[in-house]
Amino acid sequence: MMKGWKGAALVAALLSSAMALPLAHSAHAAAKAAAPAKAKARTALHQFTGVVTSVDKNSLTVEKKGKTPRTIQFVKHSEMTATGEIEKQTRVTVFYRDEDGHPTAHRVVVRTPVAR
């Protein structure tokens, strides 16, 4: 009787390992397909909203206040577009990418103050 039980266990083990191979392959294929998505995420545009503290020909510095204040200095992209005049103390949203370790501004939206 033990031989029958051992034989059934052996068959079950062989079947489960044979089924695991295609699953492992499909998991590998899914991970490989996700790699371009990660590369795309690195090149996706990010946004940062705050007040301009400094602006010159090649860079733009924007400061965000609040619970977690943060200041970012952006390099202006050669084809950067803006929806208005970028001046000190202007509230803006900067759409940027990380290029060569530097945040590079591609588009700047100037926010107009709301009349009260």
Disulfide bonds with the S-S distance in Angstrom:
none
